[in-house]
Structure formats: structure tokens, C-alpha cells
């Protein structure tokens, strides 16, 4: 069984914004019932071009319902430009995380949002002209390439988790591996421009890194650390236990905590201890 966060369970059992907006400014349908997951997204703008309402209808699992519910809550109040920057990782982070096997549900939400914005902007949907790689789930090469790049995917299993491609008959495994090898080579042989990271995603990664990579070492020596706030690239923390009275705590914050956060989250982070 998969482990779901309380927030995923809440959005599944009590989904927000279910339904469809008449005369919507943005409209999208992605996936298909035949493939197992389908999502219809509509949104309405106010006079200031902000999303004043967003609604969804979906056919899918608990993660699909929760992801769509979360997405509609996230984008309400955003401008179209702000909403266009929401990633599948942002959706998963809003829910407190999704099982790797269910990350395709967050990708489906991001695809619906992108298509709905395209509808509002009058862009022609070119999906029908794209090359289908996975016939079982209707996944295109463009969708696979984008998932690999945005989520740093490195295996066939990860591609399936994020896109469902290859999760049916398996006949496309060779094609997926070819795409994966080609995209990974492009990513590794030239500098990769870091995508913009939302503050929500940044905080989530900082919390995970503190809990999994930093706290165990500090607690081993009787110390601990608490995240107080994140302001831009400034990470405000408070030392606890033995760390609070240790004369070398500043060195620990810079040489260990800050170094680890820069390595695993964002290279420009600066760790500062909250003034007492």
C-alpha cells in the first residue's frame, strides 16, 4: 500500500471546487477514461485578469482527485502568468508529497493547467500532431521529454511513475529508453539552466533535507535544529539542545547545514541563526 499524507487524504475525501464553470475563460481536457485518468479543468478570470474561480471534474484514483483539488485551490487568486509557472512538483509539495508511483497525477494537473491557459490565450492545441510513444496511455514524446527534464528522471521506472508511459503492454519500453538516453546525454553534456523554484517547493525541500540529512547527525551529538522561516534565499534557523550552547555552532551552521542545503536544495541559500 502507498503512504498518503493527511493533506492528500483530505483533498481526496473532501475535494474542493468540483464541477465545471459555464462560459469559462480557460478550458482543458487531458488524459482519457480509456487510459485510466482523465481531467477537465475550467477557470474564470476577474476584471484584473486574476483567476477568481477554478473547478475540475476527474476520473481517476485518490491521488488524481487530490492533485486536481489542490491545483484549483493553488491557482485561485493568481494571474495567468503566475499560474503558468506552477509545476507538477509544486502540486505535489502542496499536498505534502505524493508516492513516486503516483507522481503522474501531479503531471496530469500541470498539463491541464497549461492547456487551459493555452485555450484562454487562443493558442492552437498541437497535441494531436505530436508523436505518440505509449499507445496504451496516449503519452507523447514531448510529454516524456518534459517530464525527464523538469523532474530529473533517470530510469524507465521513474518515467512510468511520472507519465504512465510504459505502464501497459511494455511495447514502448525501447522507445522510452532511447528518449531517456538522448535527453540525459543532452542534460549532462552541457550546462543545465536551473528552473525557477517556487518558494513553496523550496521550503518543502529544505524541510526534507533538514529532517533526512541534517537532524540525524546533530541529534547523534545531542543537538538539534529548527526551521524558523525562509525569506528568499535566507534560511532562518534556531539551534537546540547541545548545539545551542556549542561554541562551534556557527561553524556547524555554515560548514555543515548551509553546505548540505546548498548541495541538495539551492546553491544560493544562506543559513542564519535567528537572533535571540
C-alpha positions as CSV (number, residue, x, y, z in Angstrom):
1,X,0.0,0.0,0.0
2,X,1.1,3.6,-0.7
3,X,1.6,6.0,2.1
4,X,-0.6,9.1,1.7
5,X,-0.2,12.4,3.6
6,X,-3.0,13.7,5.6
7,X,-3.5,16.5,3.1
8,X,-3.8,14.0,0.2
9,X,-6.4,12.1,2.1
10,X,-8.3,15.3,3.0
11,X,-8.4,16.5,-0.6
12,X,-9.5,13.1,-1.8
13,X,-12.2,12.7,0.8
14,X,-13.2,16.4,0.7
15,X,-12.3,17.6,-2.7
16,X,-12.6,21.3,-3.3
17,X,-14.0,23.1,-6.4
18,X,-15.7,20.0,-8.0
19,X,-17.7,21.0,-11.1
20,X,-17.5,23.0,-14.3
21,X,-17.7,26.7,-14.9
22,X,-20.0,27.8,-17.7
23,X,-18.5,30.2,-20.2
24,X,-15.1,29.6,-18.7
25,X,-12.1,31.7,-19.8
26,X,-9.9,28.7,-19.6
27,X,-10.9,25.1,-20.5
28,X,-8.9,21.9,-20.9
29,X,-9.4,18.2,-21.1
30,X,-6.4,15.9,-20.7
31,X,-6.0,12.1,-20.4
32,X,-8.8,9.8,-21.2
33,X,-11.1,7.4,-19.3
34,X,-9.8,4.6,-21.6
35,X,-6.3,5.3,-20.3
36,X,-7.3,5.3,-16.7
37,X,-7.0,9.0,-15.8
38,X,-9.0,12.0,-17.2
39,X,-9.2,15.6,-16.0
40,X,-11.3,18.5,-17.1
41,X,-10.2,21.9,-15.8
42,X,-12.0,25.3,-16.1
43,X,-11.2,28.7,-14.7
44,X,-12.7,32.2,-14.7
45,X,-10.9,35.5,-14.6
46,X,-12.0,38.7,-12.9
47,X,-11.6,42.2,-14.4
48,X,-8.0,42.3,-13.2
49,X,-7.2,39.1,-15.1
50,X,-6.8,37.1,-11.9
51,X,-8.2,33.6,-11.6
52,X,-11.3,34.2,-9.5
53,X,-12.7,30.6,-9.7
54,X,-11.3,27.2,-10.8
55,X,-13.2,23.9,-11.0
56,X,-12.5,20.4,-12.0
57,X,-14.0,17.0,-12.9
58,X,-11.8,14.0,-12.9
59,X,-11.9,10.2,-13.4
60,X,-9.0,8.6,-11.6
61,X,-7.5,7.4,-8.3
62,X,-7.3,9.2,-5.0
63,X,-4.1,10.9,-6.0
64,X,-5.7,12.2,-9.2
65,X,-8.6,13.7,-7.3
66,X,-6.4,15.2,-4.6
67,X,-4.0,16.7,-7.2
68,X,-6.8,18.3,-9.2
69,X,-8.4,19.6,-6.0
70,X,-5.1,21.0,-4.8
71,X,-4.4,22.6,-8.2
72,X,-7.7,24.5,-8.2
73,X,-7.0,25.8,-4.7
74,X,-3.5,26.9,-5.6
75,X,-4.3,28.9,-8.7
76,X,-7.2,30.9,-7.4
77,X,-6.1,34.4,-6.9
78,X,-3.1,34.0,-9.3
79,X,-2.7,35.9,-12.5
80,X,-2.5,33.8,-15.7
81,X,1.3,34.5,-15.8
82,X,1.7,33.3,-12.2
83,X,-0.4,30.2,-12.8
84,X,1.7,29.4,-15.9
85,X,4.7,28.9,-13.6
86,X,3.1,26.2,-11.4
87,X,4.9,22.9,-11.8
88,X,3.9,19.4,-11.0
89,X,6.4,19.5,-8.2
90,X,4.5,22.4,-6.7
91,X,1.3,20.5,-6.8
92,X,2.9,17.5,-5.0
93,X,4.6,19.8,-2.5
94,X,1.3,21.5,-1.7
95,X,-0.1,18.1,-0.8
96,X,2.9,17.3,1.4
97,X,4.2,14.8,-1.2
98,X,2.9,12.0,-3.4
99,X,4.1,8.4,-3.7
100,X,6.6,8.1,-6.6
101,X,4.2,5.8,-8.3
102,X,1.5,8.5,-8.3
103,X,3.5,11.5,-9.4
104,X,1.9,11.2,-12.9
105,X,-1.3,12.6,-11.2
106,X,0.5,15.9,-10.5
107,X,1.9,15.9,-14.1
108,X,-1.7,15.5,-15.3
109,X,-2.7,18.5,-13.3
110,X,0.1,20.6,-14.7
111,X,-0.8,19.5,-18.3
112,X,-4.4,20.5,-17.7
113,X,-3.4,23.9,-16.4
114,X,-1.1,24.5,-19.3
115,X,-3.7,23.5,-21.8
116,X,-6.4,25.7,-20.2
117,X,-4.1,28.7,-20.2
118,X,-3.4,28.0,-23.9
119,X,-7.2,27.9,-24.5
120,X,-7.5,31.3,-22.9
121,X,-4.6,32.8,-24.9
122,X,-6.1,31.4,-28.1
123,X,-3.2,29.0,-28.8
124,X,-3.9,26.1,-31.1
125,X,-3.7,22.7,-29.4
126,X,-0.9,20.8,-31.1
127,X,-1.1,17.7,-29.0
128,X,-2.9,15.8,-31.7
129,X,0.0,16.4,-34.1
130,X,2.6,15.1,-31.7
131,X,4.2,11.7,-31.9
132,X,2.5,9.1,-29.6
133,X,5.1,6.9,-27.9
134,X,2.9,5.0,-25.5
135,X,-0.3,3.9,-27.3
136,X,-1.7,2.3,-24.1
137,X,-1.9,5.7,-22.3
138,X,-1.6,8.1,-25.2
139,X,1.7,9.7,-23.9
140,X,3.6,11.8,-26.4
141,X,7.4,12.2,-26.8
142,X,7.1,15.8,-25.9
143,X,5.4,14.9,-22.6
144,X,8.1,12.3,-21.8
145,X,11.0,14.7,-22.6
146,X,9.5,17.5,-20.5
147,X,8.9,15.1,-17.5
148,X,12.6,13.9,-17.7
149,X,13.9,17.4,-17.8
150,X,11.7,19.0,-15.2
151,X,12.0,16.1,-12.7
152,X,15.5,14.9,-13.5
153,X,14.2,11.4,-14.2
154,X,16.9,8.8,-14.7
155,X,15.2,5.4,-15.2
156,X,12.4,3.8,-17.1
157,X,10.5,3.2,-13.9
158,X,10.7,6.9,-13.0
159,X,9.4,7.8,-16.4
160,X,6.4,5.5,-15.9
161,X,5.8,6.9,-12.4
162,X,5.6,10.4,-13.7
163,X,3.9,9.9,-17.1
164,X,2.4,6.4,-17.1
165,X,4.3,5.7,-20.3
166,X,5.4,2.1,-20.4
167,X,2.9,1.0,-17.8
168,X,0.7,-1.0,-20.1
169,X,1.9,-3.7,-22.6
170,X,5.5,-2.6,-22.4
171,X,5.9,-2.4,-26.2
172,X,7.2,1.2,-25.9
173,X,10.0,0.4,-23.4
174,X,12.6,0.5,-26.1
175,X,11.4,3.9,-27.4
176,X,11.3,5.3,-23.9
177,X,14.8,4.2,-23.1
178,X,16.0,5.7,-26.3
179,X,14.4,9.1,-25.4
180,X,15.7,8.8,-21.9
181,X,19.3,8.2,-23.0
182,X,19.1,11.0,-25.6
183,X,17.7,13.6,-23.1
184,X,20.0,12.6,-20.3
185,X,23.0,12.9,-22.6
186,X,21.9,16.4,-23.6
187,X,21.4,17.4,-19.9
188,X,24.8,16.0,-18.8
189,X,26.9,17.2,-21.7
190,X,26.0,20.9,-21.4
191,X,25.3,23.3,-18.5
192,X,21.7,23.0,-17.5
193,X,19.9,26.2,-16.6
194,X,18.2,25.8,-13.3
195,X,14.4,26.2,-13.5
196,X,12.9,28.8,-11.3
197,X,11.9,27.2,-8.0
198,X,8.7,28.4,-6.2
199,X,9.0,29.3,-2.5
200,X,6.6,26.5,-1.7
201,X,8.8,23.9,-3.3
202,X,12.0,25.5,-1.8
203,X,10.6,25.3,1.7
204,X,9.4,21.7,1.2
205,X,12.9,20.6,0.0
206,X,14.6,22.5,2.9
207,X,12.3,20.7,5.4
208,X,13.0,17.3,3.9
209,X,16.8,17.9,3.8
210,X,16.8,19.1,7.4
211,X,14.8,16.0,8.5
212,X,16.6,13.4,6.5
213,X,20.2,14.6,6.0
214,X,21.0,17.1,8.8
215,X,19.0,16.4,12.0
216,X,20.2,12.7,12.4
217,X,23.8,13.9,12.6
218,X,23.0,16.7,15.0
219,X,20.9,14.5,17.3
220,X,23.6,11.9,17.4
221,X,25.7,14.5,19.4
222,X,22.7,15.7,21.5
223,X,21.9,18.7,19.3
224,X,19.0,19.7,17.0
225,X,17.9,22.5,14.7
226,X,14.5,24.1,14.0
227,X,13.5,25.9,10.8
228,X,12.0,29.3,11.7
229,X,11.4,30.9,8.3
230,X,12.6,31.1,4.7
231,X,12.9,34.6,3.2
232,X,14.1,34.5,-0.4
233,X,17.4,32.6,-0.2
234,X,17.8,33.3,3.6
235,X,17.1,30.3,5.8
236,X,16.4,31.3,9.4
237,X,17.0,28.6,11.9
238,X,17.3,28.1,15.7
239,X,19.8,25.7,17.3
240,X,18.5,23.4,20.0
241,X,20.0,21.1,22.6
242,X,23.8,20.8,22.7
243,X,24.0,22.9,19.5
244,X,22.6,25.9,21.3
245,X,25.5,26.1,23.8
246,X,28.2,24.8,21.5
247,X,31.0,27.4,20.7
248,X,31.4,25.8,17.3
249,X,27.7,26.2,16.3
250,X,28.4,28.9,13.8
251,X,30.9,26.7,12.0
252,X,28.4,23.8,12.1
253,X,25.7,26.1,10.5
254,X,28.0,27.2,7.7
255,X,30.2,24.2,7.1
256,X,27.5,21.5,7.5
257,X,23.9,22.8,7.5
258,X,24.4,25.5,4.8
259,X,26.7,23.4,2.7
260,X,24.2,20.5,2.7
261,X,21.3,22.7,1.8
262,X,23.2,24.4,-1.0
263,X,24.1,20.9,-2.3
264,X,20.7,19.4,-2.2
265,X,18.2,22.3,-2.5
266,X,19.6,25.5,-4.0
267,X,23.2,26.8,-4.4
268,X,22.4,30.3,-3.3
269,X,20.9,29.5,0.1
270,X,22.3,31.3,3.2
271,X,21.7,29.9,6.7
272,X,21.3,32.4,9.5
273,X,20.6,31.8,13.2
274,X,17.6,33.7,14.5
275,X,18.6,36.4,16.9
276,X,17.7,35.5,20.4
